[in-house]
Amino acid sequence: MANNTGKKFGGRVKGTPNKTTSEIRDLLKLILENEIKVLPETIKNLKPNQKADIVFKLIQFVLPKPEINLEVNNKLNEINVIFKDEN
């Protein structure tokens, strides 16, 4: 028989955290904490282009992405890039 009442019967109560997700998050936090401790030594042993690649990938977590607006002038075939100043 189908439940046509609109009421929920059985299962988790709405808002109950998923135990598996919580355990995975805790495990990933532990792994990241350990990796961050050894990151300077790991980076020290990399080639310059590998260091630049790592810094480029990590910088997005420290600095916000700039807002960019493009203006296209069809008469002169120009594209002007305008970076929004956050101040």
C-alpha positions as CSV (number, residue, x, y, z in Angstrom):
1,M,0.0,0.0,0.0
2,A,1.2,3.4,-0.9
3,N,1.4,6.2,1.7
4,N,-0.9,8.9,0.4
5,T,-1.1,10.8,3.7
6,G,1.9,13.1,3.2
7,K,3.3,12.0,6.5
8,K,6.6,10.3,6.9
9,F,6.7,6.9,8.6
10,G,9.9,5.2,9.6
11,G,13.5,6.0,8.6
12,R,15.6,8.9,10.0
13,V,14.0,11.9,11.4
14,K,14.5,15.0,9.3
15,G,17.7,16.8,10.2
16,T,19.4,13.8,11.7
17,P,23.1,13.9,10.6
18,N,24.3,11.0,8.4
19,K,26.8,9.0,10.6
20,T,28.9,7.8,7.6
21,T,29.3,11.4,6.3
22,S,30.3,12.6,9.7
23,E,32.9,9.8,10.1
24,I,34.4,10.5,6.6
25,R,34.6,14.2,7.4
26,D,36.5,13.5,10.6
27,L,38.9,11.2,8.8
28,L,39.5,13.7,6.1
29,K,40.2,16.4,8.6
30,L,42.7,14.2,10.4
31,I,44.5,13.4,7.1
32,L,44.5,17.1,6.1
33,E,45.9,18.2,9.4
34,N,48.8,15.7,9.1
35,E,49.5,16.7,5.5
36,I,49.5,20.4,6.3
37,K,52.2,19.8,9.0
38,V,54.5,18.2,6.4
39,L,53.6,20.5,3.5
40,P,56.5,22.9,3.8
41,E,59.0,20.0,3.7
42,T,57.2,18.4,0.8
43,I,57.2,21.7,-1.2
44,K,60.9,22.2,-0.4
45,N,61.7,19.0,-2.4
46,L,59.7,20.0,-5.5
47,K,61.0,21.5,-8.8
48,P,60.2,25.2,-9.3
49,N,57.4,24.5,-11.8
50,Q,55.8,22.0,-9.4
51,K,56.0,24.6,-6.5
52,A,54.3,27.2,-8.7
53,D,51.6,24.7,-9.6
54,I,50.9,23.9,-5.9
55,V,50.9,27.6,-4.9
56,F,48.5,28.4,-7.9
57,K,46.1,25.7,-6.8
58,L,46.2,26.6,-3.1
59,I,45.9,30.4,-3.5
60,Q,42.2,30.1,-4.3
61,F,41.6,29.0,-0.7
62,V,43.3,32.1,0.7
63,L,42.5,35.0,-1.7
64,P,39.0,35.7,-3.2
65,K,38.7,35.5,-7.0
66,P,38.6,39.0,-8.5
67,E,35.3,40.1,-10.2
68,I,36.0,40.7,-13.8
69,N,33.8,42.6,-16.3
70,L,34.4,42.5,-20.0
71,E,33.5,45.4,-22.3
72,V,33.5,44.6,-26.0
73,N,33.8,47.5,-28.5
74,N,32.8,46.1,-31.8
75,K,33.9,49.2,-33.8
76,L,37.5,48.8,-32.8
77,N,37.5,45.0,-32.2
78,E,38.7,45.7,-28.6
79,I,38.0,43.9,-25.4
80,N,38.6,45.8,-22.2
81,V,39.1,43.8,-19.0
82,I,38.0,45.7,-15.9
83,F,38.9,44.3,-12.4
84,K,36.6,45.4,-9.7
85,D,38.4,47.0,-6.8
86,E,37.3,45.6,-3.5
87,N,38.1,48.8,-1.5
